[in-house]
Amino acid sequence: MANEIYRIGIVGASSLVGKELSDELGESLLGASDFVLLDEDEAAGQITATGDEASFIQRLEASSFDKMDFVFFAGTAEVTKKYWHNARKAGASIIDMTYALAGEKDVPARAPWVGETLAAKTPNGLELDLTTPAVVAGHPAAVMVALVAARLQAKLSLKSVAATVLEPASENGRLAMDELHQQTVNLLSFQTLPREQYDAQVAFNLLPSLGEAAKVKLAVTEARIREDYAAFSGGLLPPLALQLVQAPVFHGYTVSMLVEVSQSATAEQIEAALVGEHVDVVSGESDPPSNLSAAGQEDILVRVSEDIGGAGVSRFWLWLAADNLKLAALNAIACAGELRRLRPLGKVQ
């Protein structure tokens, strides 16, 4: 993989997740590829970086996908819907990070790390259909919960999984972050709060739902996490009981997760089952994971504690934290690694 050079397009390169993706691609095994940064008119001409290389963002057009091997859609869902057929006609493999293609025929949601973990129970059962032209990169919160559940299922039989997910503003883009910032400033100076994105006060507040006029749709995101979790699990994990809460933080997912296993176990056994690539188990003696400690980290941070009750302990509370933008970028790159099997050689030779 490291010796192969591809032509890779990033649509929405100026977005928060687009910039994170550019950085991670530059450091990945695809880093030697030829990158083309694309965006709509207002972002065209901006200078950004891919790894250590400075690049100009080019204007996005229907002809922008000529000779591309991979196209990552990291901007808005509207842009993805408008241009993904152009990318497909050009012969590119497509990784959708905007969820615009969810529900499209032959466009599955993917989390390769979860599939690799569950493959031990069903060899080849969760592999990607190599006839697919595109995939939706799974929601980062769904990746967090499903990967942890899959690790436990591989060593200890799971009976149930429940999670409360705390949503950061950056998951909904720069406008949502700006509104949270302005609400915070205005509250401290006793001024009227802007409400265009949330239609509610989110600063210094926790909410399970937002105003009717909100542009941020918590119910849509919650449904997406449920659907992605189910798609990743392939029926091998218990159904997910889920609550999504808007948190007054700018960056990073945190998750309170309750799991029940079929037999009595210790916290040490749960920790041992979780150990592996992409998961960093934090001991009880260390500071607990947080959205701050997870910032810039590639791994999902997990802390385990017992839910005491009865003679034998079978329920455990897990506290998870992850950098939402970095996790989304790394999962998208892992998806490209799966799709790479469709094109053993790149168009840039």
N, C-alpha and C positions, 0 to 999 in steps of 0.2 A: 504494500500500500504506500509506503513511504517513497518508493521509487517511481510511482505513477503520478503524472501531472494531469489535472483535470481543469476544465474551464467551468468556474463556479460563479453563479449570480446570486446576489443577496438583494432581494427586493424589500424596500423599507429599511435601508441601511442606516438612516438617521434616527430610527426609533430606539427606545431604550434597549429592547431585546436584540434589535439589529446590530447595534454597536457592540453589545456583549458577544453576539455570535461572531462578528468580525474578529474580535480579539481572540476568542477561543479557537476559531478555525486557523488563525495564524500560528497558534501554538500546537495544533493537532498534527496527526500524520498526513493531513491534507494540506499542510502549510506551504508546500512547494507549488501548489496549484496556481493557476491564473485566476484572480478574483476580479469580478466586475460588480461595483457597488451601484445600485439603482434606486431611484426614488422619484416621487412626483416633483412637479416643476419648482415648488418653493424650496425644496432641499437640494435641487440640482446645483452643482458647482461648489458645494461645501467640501472642505478638506477633512478627511477622517483617517483612521489608521486601520490596517489589517495586519495584526502582529506588530512588527517593527517598521512596516512599510506605510508611508503616507499615500493616500489615494483620494482622487476626486470622485464625488458621487455624480453619476451620470443621469440624465433625464430618462425616465422610463417610457418606452414606446413599445408598440406591438412587435417591432422588429428587433428588440433588444436581446432576444434569446437565441440568436443565430449561433450555432456550433457550441452550445452550452451542454455540459454533461449533467450538472446538478443546478437546481434553482431552489433557494430557500425563500419562502414568502414570510417576511417578518414585520410587515407594516400593518395595514388595516385589512379587515375582512373584505371590504368593498374592492380594494385594489386586487386582492387575490382572486376574487370572483371575476373581475374584469379581464385579468391577464393570464390565468393559469392555463387556459386552452391554448394560448399562443406558445407558452413554454412547452406544453405537451406536444403540439404539432412540430416544434423544433427538435423533438427527440430527447428532451431533458428529463431526468428523474426529478420529481418534485417533492419537497418537504414543506408542508404547510404548518406554520407556527401560529397562524391566526384563527384556526378552527373553522375557516370559511368552507372547507371541503368536507367537514364532518357530515356523514350521511350520504355523501356521493357514492355511487356504485364503484366497487373495487378500489376504494380509498380508505384503508383501515387506520385506526388509531394505533400507534406503536410506542412501546417502551422496551427497547431491546434488553436492558438490564433485567427487567422483570421476566421477560421471556426466557432468558438464559438460566435464571434461577429455577423457574418452573419446569424447564426442559428435562430435568432429572426424573420428574414424575411422569412425563408424557413425551418421550423422545420424538422429535419432529412434529409434535402435535400443535405447537404454537409458532412454528416457523412462518416467515413471511411468504406469501404467494408471489413468486417472482414474475408473475405476469402483470402485477399491479404497476401502473404508471406513476403513482403518487402515494404518499402516506401523510397522515396528520400526526405531527409530533405531539405525544400525549401531554396533558396538563401537568405541570410540575407537582402540584399537590397530590394528584392521583399517582404520579410516579413515586413520591415519597411513601404514601400509605401502602401502595401495592408492593413495592420492593421490600419493605419491612415485613409485611404479611407473608410474602413469598418465602423470605428467609426463615421465618418461624414455621411455616407449613412444611418446609423441606426437612426440618429436624423434629418438630413437635406438631402434632395434629391440632389445627385451629378449630374452635367451635364457633366463635363469633368475633367480629371486628367492628368497632365503633370509633368515630373520630370527630372532633371539633376542630375545624380548620380556621385559622385567623388570617384574613386576607390583607395584604399590604397594598398601599396606594399604587406602587410602581407596576403592579400586575395589570393595571388599567391605563398605563401610559403616562406621558408627561403632563397632560391636562389634569388628570386626577391628582397627581402629586402636587401640582401647582395650587389646586384648590384646597387640598389639605393644609398646605403651607400657609395660604392666605387666611383660611379659617382660624388657624392657630394664632397668627399675628393679630387678626381682627378681634378675636376673643380677649386677648390680653390688653387690647386698647379700647375695649367696649364699643366696637363698631359692628355694623351689619355684616352678616356672614354671606359670602358667595355660595350659591347652591346649584349652579348649573350642572355639575357632574353628578353630585350625590343627592340633591334635593333633600338634604338632611344635614344635621350637625354631626360630622364624623370626628372632628378634633376633640380630644379628651373624652372620647365616647366609644362604646362598643355596641354594634347594631347587628341584629340578625336579618334585617330587611331595610331597604332605603325608601325614599319618597317615590310616589307614582311617576313623577316627571324625571327621575334620575336617568342619566345616560349610562351609568354603571349598573349592570343588571346582575345582582347577586344570585337570583333564582336561576338565571341562565348558566352562570358559572358553577353553581352547585350541581345542576343537572349534568353539566359537562364532566365534572369530576366523577360523579357516579357512573356515567356511561363509559368513561375511559378506564376506570378501575375494573368494571365488568369485562370490558374488551381485553384488557391486559391479562386478566385472570383465567380466561378461557374455561370458566366453570370450576376451576381447581381451588378457588379461595372462597371463604364464606361471603355472603352479601355484605355490603358496606352500609352501616347506619351512619349517616353523615349530617353534620350541622356546619354551615358556613357562616362566619361572623366577620363583618368589616371591622378591622382594627385601626386605631389611629397611629399607624406606623408607616413610614415611607417605603421600607424595603425589607424583604425576607419573610418567608412563610414560617409560622410555628403551628404545631399540631399537637393537640392532646388526644391520645389514642388509647383506647381500652381494648385489650385482647383477652380472650378466654381460650385456654388450651384444654385438651381432653383429659389430661392427667395432672396430678400434682407436680409442681416444678418449683425451682428456686429462681431468684432473680439472676443468679450467676449462670444458670442453664439458659435462661432467655438471652442474656448478654452473649454467651458463647454461640448461640444459634445465629445471632445477628452479625457477628464478626465476618467481615469480608470486604471485597472491593466496593467502593461507593458509599459505605456506611462506616461512620466513626462512632463507636460506643464510648460515651462519656461516663466515667465512674461517679458514684455518689459523693465521693470526696472532693470532686472538682466542681467548679462553678457550673450551673446547669446550662444547657444549650439555650441560645437566644437568637433573635433575628440579628443582633449586633455581632455576636461571636461567630455567626454563620456567614457574615458578609465576606465575600471573596473566597470562601471555602468551596472546594469541589465536592466534598462529601456531604451526606446527610448526617447531621449530628443527632444522636439518640441517647436518652437517659432512661433507665428502667427502675421502676419501684413496684413493690408488691401491693396488691389490694387485699388487705388482711380480712379473713372471714372464714369461719368453719375450720375443720380439722386440717384440711389440705388446701394449699394455695393453688388456684388454677387461673386466677385473673390477675392481670398486670397492667399498670399504667405506664405508658411510654410517652415521653415528651420529646418531640422532634423539632428540628429547626434546619432550614436550608436557605441558601441564596437563590431566590426564585428565578432571577434572570440567568444566572450562571447554570443552574440546573436545567432550565429550558434550553439553553444553548447546547449543553453537553448531550442532552437527550436527542436533540435534533441532529447533532453530528453523528451520534450512534445510529440514528435512523439512516443517515446517508451511508454509513458503513454497511448496513444491510442491503440497501439499494445498489451499492457498488457491485454486488455480484451480478447485476444485469449488464454491466459494462466493464469487463476486465481491463480494457484499455481506454484511456481518455481520448478526446478529440484533439487535445493539444499534445502533439508529438514532436 
